[in-house]
């Protein structure tokens, strides 16, 4: 009897699946906002989450559902650290409630694939309109060795061969030739 009461108390103290407060979760998301965007599809250090639950699959190939997103948040994935010990269980529920509001459909635009890759991977450092850009303005300056820089990375940027397939890297290079 005593064991049953203890188990009941423990089960009641754990928030039920999906009982989080989205407003509190949005406040907690500040921790994530340094790497993830939610206002647009631009990639920061990590993928945009604007359409997180509007997608079919996640970057790890799993279905975009609560269980798999929670797993990535708790255990980390592909360079993202684990947040298992950074948030209390109730805070994880709040964060998940907020993430469930991110259901927007992907924006379709007239930009070429290469331009989209440039905006996602290069513009943070090579933005001629930004005072904080650390790299040079690339407009009209294409050099053939840029293909190897795209593949292998440069000046602290990651090697894009780990993020993009050959066709995607080529479309980025083709865009840079006309930029």
PyMOL commands that set and color helices and strands:
alter all, ss='L'
color gray80, all
select helices_A, chain A and resi 2-13+22-28+30-33+52-54+66-75+89-99+113-121+146-152+160-162+166-178
alter helices_A, ss='H'
color red, helices_A
deselect
rebuild
show_as cartoon
